[in-house]
């Protein structure tokens, strides 16, 4: 697969330096050296989340971290509010319902982002929520939620715990947990960090810990208090972690600190804006109203053979992109550019995409 250009919405490409780190000899997770690395990584992750709070490393995918955020914070029959504007924000609701929580949905049309007026109206009509769930970058639509403006509104109207899915926004978009007032933020290794899947990270505020101490939902392997105790005792991970991924994540976070988050955010924004302009120059439209910089979601439903575009790009040009999901199946393609993707990669895609659509006839609107 090495000759293929990976431009999916996740996982993201892995750099040669990270591959080299992954190929190190296996370490013992209870050795002094590994524990030191684990604890250093935990501290560096605080920089990623822009927080002084605890950050926990979980051996699971992003969905596992979503489930952990629910099972560690709530009790049966608690009421929560989930802002849904795509497939992945809807996953919060599905997980919560599996734990017998009462889920209230604030449904936002796909491609749009929740507004201050919408969240205010919902909270004023139902002020008793224990938790409010937001998705920073909705990867199914490419829409960005303006967390920094929405969270203060929630704080004004509700004492609820605020939980944010930052799986595809961390290390791409500005994310300031403490400054914005987020209680739990989660991310995963295979997006903006440019690592293989298998690790997730959860940043937990002091307020969230008071919820965790009272939470009665069942949990064991992904128990936040167990993970916190292991960190506090200096033993590192509570259980055997994904050792190669920990070593690679330690390398990546040190590189992020060296480059600086502000520089990374600016670079991601410039890459996304330049790419979107080139898409517009082709006469094509972007699906979301407020697009995230993590990926670009391009409308393709006006093209013939639109259902075959990802297949054609892969077979004819060795470029792998993501198709649309659920409501957007065969209506969009999703091009990821979170990390380890440069302008030449995106230009290669544009050339291939233009060649592909030139062979397709437009259907009338």
C-alpha positions as CSV (number, residue, x, y, z in Angstrom):
1,X,0.0,0.0,0.0
2,X,3.0,2.3,0.2
3,X,2.5,3.7,-3.3
4,X,-1.0,4.9,-2.5
5,X,-1.6,8.5,-1.3
6,X,-3.7,8.4,1.8
7,X,-6.1,11.3,2.0
8,X,-8.9,9.9,4.1
9,X,-10.7,11.5,7.0
10,X,-8.7,9.1,9.2
11,X,-6.4,7.3,9.7
12,X,-3.9,9.8,8.5
13,X,-0.5,9.2,6.9
14,X,2.4,8.3,9.1
15,X,5.8,10.0,8.7
16,X,9.0,8.1,8.2
17,X,10.3,9.3,11.6
18,X,7.2,7.9,13.3
19,X,7.6,4.6,11.5
20,X,11.2,4.4,12.7
21,X,10.1,5.0,16.2
22,X,7.4,2.3,15.9
23,X,10.1,-0.1,14.8
24,X,12.1,0.1,18.1
25,X,12.7,-3.0,20.1
26,X,9.8,-3.9,22.4
27,X,10.0,-2.2,25.8
28,X,8.8,-3.4,29.2
29,X,6.0,-1.2,30.4
30,X,7.0,-1.5,34.1
31,X,10.6,-0.5,33.4
32,X,11.9,2.8,34.9
33,X,12.7,4.1,31.4
34,X,9.2,3.4,30.0
35,X,7.4,4.7,33.0
36,X,9.4,7.9,32.6
37,X,8.4,8.2,29.0
38,X,4.7,7.5,29.8
39,X,4.7,10.2,32.5
40,X,6.5,12.7,30.2
41,X,3.9,12.0,27.5
42,X,1.1,12.6,29.9
43,X,2.6,16.0,30.8
44,X,3.1,16.9,27.1
45,X,-0.5,16.0,26.3
46,X,-1.5,18.8,28.7
47,X,0.1,21.1,26.2
48,X,-1.9,19.6,23.4
49,X,-5.2,20.2,25.3
50,X,-4.0,23.5,26.7
51,X,-4.8,22.4,30.2
52,X,-3.4,22.0,33.7
53,X,-5.9,19.2,34.3
54,X,-5.2,15.5,34.4
55,X,-4.8,13.8,31.0
56,X,-5.3,10.0,30.8
57,X,-4.0,7.8,28.1
58,X,-6.3,5.0,27.0
59,X,-5.5,1.9,24.9
60,X,-8.6,2.1,22.7
61,X,-9.9,3.9,19.6
62,X,-11.7,7.2,19.7
63,X,-15.1,5.5,20.2
64,X,-13.7,3.8,23.3
65,X,-12.8,7.2,24.7
66,X,-16.3,8.4,23.9
67,X,-17.8,5.4,25.8
68,X,-15.3,6.0,28.7
69,X,-16.3,9.7,28.9
70,X,-19.9,8.5,29.4
71,X,-19.4,5.5,31.7
72,X,-17.0,7.5,34.0
73,X,-19.2,10.5,34.5
74,X,-22.8,9.5,34.8
75,X,-25.3,7.2,36.5
76,X,-28.4,5.4,35.2
77,X,-31.3,7.6,34.3
78,X,-29.2,10.8,34.1
79,X,-30.4,13.2,31.4
80,X,-27.9,14.5,28.9
81,X,-28.1,16.8,25.9
82,X,-26.3,15.8,22.7
83,X,-25.8,18.3,19.9
84,X,-26.1,16.2,16.7
85,X,-25.0,17.5,13.3
86,X,-23.6,14.3,11.7
87,X,-22.8,10.6,12.0
88,X,-20.1,10.9,14.7
89,X,-22.0,13.3,17.0
90,X,-24.9,10.9,16.8
91,X,-22.6,8.2,18.2
92,X,-22.7,10.0,21.5
93,X,-26.4,9.4,21.7
94,X,-26.1,5.7,20.7
95,X,-23.5,5.1,23.3
96,X,-25.4,6.9,26.0
97,X,-28.6,5.1,25.3
98,X,-26.8,1.7,25.6
99,X,-26.0,2.8,29.2
100,X,-29.7,3.7,29.8
101,X,-29.2,7.4,30.0
102,X,-32.0,9.7,29.0
103,X,-30.8,11.4,25.8
104,X,-32.1,14.7,24.5
105,X,-31.1,15.5,21.0
106,X,-30.5,18.9,19.6
107,X,-30.6,18.0,15.9
108,X,-28.8,20.4,13.6
109,X,-29.0,19.8,9.8
110,X,-26.0,18.0,8.4
111,X,-23.5,20.5,7.2
112,X,-24.5,23.2,9.7
113,X,-23.1,24.0,13.1
114,X,-25.1,24.8,16.3
115,X,-25.7,28.4,16.9
116,X,-25.7,30.4,20.2
117,X,-29.5,30.9,19.7
118,X,-30.2,27.2,19.2
119,X,-28.2,26.1,22.3
120,X,-29.7,28.9,24.4
121,X,-33.3,28.0,23.5
122,X,-32.7,24.3,24.2
123,X,-31.1,24.9,27.6
124,X,-33.8,27.4,28.7
125,X,-36.5,24.9,27.8
126,X,-34.8,21.9,29.6
127,X,-32.3,23.2,32.2
128,X,-31.8,19.9,34.1
129,X,-29.2,18.2,32.0
130,X,-26.3,16.5,33.7
131,X,-24.1,16.7,30.6
132,X,-23.8,18.4,27.3
133,X,-22.0,16.7,24.4
134,X,-20.4,18.6,21.6
135,X,-18.3,17.5,18.5
136,X,-15.6,20.0,17.6
137,X,-15.1,18.7,14.1
138,X,-17.9,16.6,12.7
139,X,-15.9,14.4,10.3
140,X,-18.9,13.1,8.4
141,X,-19.8,16.5,7.2
142,X,-16.6,18.6,7.7
143,X,-18.5,21.1,9.9
144,X,-16.7,22.9,12.7
145,X,-18.5,23.8,15.9
146,X,-17.2,27.0,17.5
147,X,-16.6,25.6,20.9
148,X,-15.1,28.8,22.2
149,X,-18.3,30.6,21.8
150,X,-20.8,27.8,22.5
151,X,-19.3,26.6,25.9
152,X,-19.7,30.0,27.7
153,X,-23.4,30.0,26.7
154,X,-23.8,26.5,28.2
155,X,-22.1,27.7,31.3
156,X,-24.4,30.6,31.6
157,X,-27.6,28.5,31.4
158,X,-26.6,25.1,32.9
159,X,-24.3,23.5,35.5
160,X,-24.0,20.5,33.2
161,X,-20.7,18.8,32.5
162,X,-19.4,19.9,29.1
163,X,-17.8,17.0,27.1
164,X,-16.1,17.6,23.7
165,X,-15.1,15.2,21.0
166,X,-11.9,16.7,19.7
167,X,-10.9,13.5,17.9
168,X,-10.3,15.1,14.6
169,X,-9.6,18.6,15.7
170,X,-6.8,18.3,18.3
171,X,-3.4,19.3,16.8
172,X,-5.2,20.8,13.9
173,X,-7.6,23.5,15.3
174,X,-7.2,25.8,18.2
175,X,-8.3,23.8,21.3
176,X,-8.0,25.5,24.7
177,X,-9.6,23.3,27.4
178,X,-9.0,25.5,30.4
179,X,-9.6,28.9,28.8
180,X,-12.8,27.8,27.1
181,X,-14.2,25.9,30.2
182,X,-14.4,22.3,28.8
183,X,-14.8,19.6,31.4
184,X,-13.8,16.5,29.4
185,X,-12.0,16.6,26.0
186,X,-11.1,13.5,24.1
187,X,-8.9,12.8,21.1
188,X,-7.3,9.8,19.4
189,X,-4.0,8.9,17.9
190,X,-4.9,8.3,14.2
191,X,-6.0,11.8,13.3
192,X,-4.1,15.1,13.9
193,X,-1.3,13.3,15.7
194,X,-0.3,11.2,12.7
195,X,-0.1,7.9,14.6
196,X,-1.6,4.5,13.9
197,X,-5.0,3.8,15.6
198,X,-5.1,2.4,19.0
199,X,-4.6,5.2,21.6
200,X,-7.0,7.8,22.9
201,X,-6.5,10.6,25.3
202,X,-9.0,12.1,27.8
203,X,-8.4,15.4,29.6
204,X,-10.5,15.7,32.7
205,X,-11.3,18.8,34.7
206,X,-11.6,19.1,38.5
207,X,-15.3,19.5,38.1
208,X,-15.5,16.3,36.0
209,X,-13.7,14.4,38.8
210,X,-16.5,15.2,41.2
211,X,-18.9,13.7,38.7
212,X,-16.6,10.6,38.3
213,X,-16.5,10.1,42.1
214,X,-20.3,9.8,42.1
215,X,-20.9,8.0,38.8
216,X,-22.6,4.6,39.0
217,X,-22.3,3.3,35.5
218,X,-20.3,0.1,35.1
219,X,-16.7,0.3,34.0
220,X,-13.4,-1.5,34.6
221,X,-10.7,-1.4,31.9
222,X,-11.4,2.2,31.0
223,X,-12.0,3.4,34.6
224,X,-10.7,7.0,34.8
225,X,-10.0,6.7,38.5
226,X,-7.9,3.6,38.1
227,X,-5.9,5.4,35.4
228,X,-5.5,8.5,37.6
229,X,-4.4,6.4,40.6
230,X,-1.7,4.7,38.5
231,X,-0.4,8.1,37.4
232,X,-0.4,9.5,40.9
233,X,1.4,6.5,42.2
234,X,4.1,6.8,39.6
235,X,3.5,3.4,38.0
236,X,2.4,4.8,34.7
237,X,-0.3,2.8,32.9
238,X,-2.8,0.9,34.9
239,X,-2.6,-2.1,32.5
240,X,-0.4,-3.1,29.7
241,X,-0.6,-0.3,27.1
242,X,0.1,-0.2,23.4
243,X,3.8,0.2,24.0
244,X,5.0,1.0,20.5
245,X,2.2,3.6,20.2
246,X,3.2,5.2,23.5
247,X,6.8,5.5,22.3
248,X,5.7,7.0,19.0
249,X,3.2,9.4,20.7
250,X,6.0,10.6,23.0
251,X,8.1,11.4,19.9
252,X,5.2,13.2,18.2
253,X,4.2,15.3,21.2
254,X,7.8,16.4,21.6
255,X,7.8,17.5,18.0
256,X,4.6,19.4,18.5
257,X,6.0,21.3,21.4
258,X,9.1,22.0,19.4
259,X,7.1,23.4,16.5
260,X,4.5,25.1,18.6
261,X,0.8,24.7,18.5
262,X,0.1,28.2,17.3
263,X,2.3,27.5,14.2
264,X,0.6,24.2,13.6
265,X,-2.8,25.7,13.8
266,X,-1.8,28.5,11.4
267,X,-0.3,26.0,9.0
268,X,-3.4,23.8,9.1
269,X,-5.6,26.8,8.4
270,X,-3.5,28.0,5.5
271,X,-3.5,24.5,3.9
272,X,-7.2,24.1,4.2
273,X,-8.0,27.6,2.9
274,X,-5.7,27.2,-0.1
275,X,-7.2,23.8,-0.9
276,X,-10.7,25.1,-0.6
277,X,-9.9,28.0,-3.0
278,X,-8.5,25.5,-5.6
279,X,-11.7,23.5,-5.2
280,X,-13.8,26.6,-5.9
281,X,-11.6,27.4,-8.9
282,X,-12.8,24.1,-10.4
283,X,-16.4,25.2,-10.0
284,X,-17.1,22.9,-7.1
285,X,-18.7,23.6,-3.8
286,X,-17.8,22.7,-0.2
287,X,-20.6,20.9,1.8
288,X,-20.4,22.5,5.3
289,X,-21.3,26.1,6.0
290,X,-18.5,26.5,8.6
291,X,-15.8,24.1,7.4
292,X,-13.1,22.6,9.6
293,X,-9.5,22.7,8.7
294,X,-9.1,19.0,9.3
295,X,-10.7,17.9,6.1
296,X,-12.5,19.2,3.0
297,X,-15.9,17.7,2.1
298,X,-16.7,18.3,-1.5
299,X,-20.2,18.1,-3.1
300,X,-20.3,15.6,-5.9
301,X,-23.9,14.6,-6.2
302,X,-24.3,16.7,-9.4
303,X,-21.7,14.5,-11.1
304,X,-22.5,11.4,-13.0
305,X,-20.8,8.3,-11.6
306,X,-20.5,10.2,-8.3
307,X,-20.9,6.9,-6.4
308,X,-17.7,5.6,-8.1
309,X,-15.4,8.6,-7.5
310,X,-13.5,7.1,-4.6
311,X,-13.1,3.9,-6.4
312,X,-11.9,5.6,-9.6
313,X,-9.4,7.7,-7.7
314,X,-7.9,4.7,-6.0
315,X,-7.8,2.4,-9.1
316,X,-6.7,4.9,-11.7
317,X,-4.5,7.3,-9.6
318,X,-3.7,5.4,-6.4
319,X,-5.3,8.1,-4.2
320,X,-7.5,7.0,-1.3
321,X,-10.2,9.4,-0.1
322,X,-13.3,8.9,2.0
323,X,-16.7,8.7,0.6
324,X,-19.9,10.1,2.1
325,X,-21.6,8.3,5.0
326,X,-25.3,7.7,5.8
327,X,-27.2,10.7,4.5
328,X,-24.3,11.8,2.4
329,X,-23.5,8.5,0.8
330,X,-22.6,9.1,-2.9
331,X,-23.2,12.8,-2.4
332,X,-19.8,14.0,-1.2
333,X,-16.2,12.9,-1.0
334,X,-14.1,13.7,2.1
335,X,-10.4,14.7,1.7
336,X,-8.3,14.6,4.8
337,X,-5.4,17.0,5.3
338,X,-4.8,16.9,9.1
339,X,-1.2,16.0,9.2
340,X,1.7,14.7,7.0
341,X,-0.1,16.1,3.9
342,X,1.5,18.9,2.0
343,X,0.5,21.1,-1.0
344,X,2.0,18.8,-3.5
345,X,-0.1,15.9,-2.2
346,X,-3.3,18.0,-2.5
347,X,-2.3,19.2,-6.0
348,X,-1.8,15.6,-7.0
349,X,-5.3,14.9,-5.8
350,X,-6.7,17.9,-7.6
351,X,-5.1,16.9,-10.9
352,X,-6.5,13.4,-10.5
353,X,-9.9,14.6,-9.4
354,X,-10.2,17.0,-12.3
355,X,-9.2,14.3,-14.8
356,X,-11.9,12.0,-13.2
357,X,-14.7,14.5,-13.3
358,X,-13.8,15.7,-16.8
359,X,-14.8,12.2,-18.0
360,X,-18.2,12.6,-16.1
361,X,-21.1,14.5,-17.5
362,X,-22.9,16.9,-15.2
363,X,-26.5,16.0,-14.4
364,X,-29.0,18.9,-14.5
365,X,-29.8,20.4,-11.0
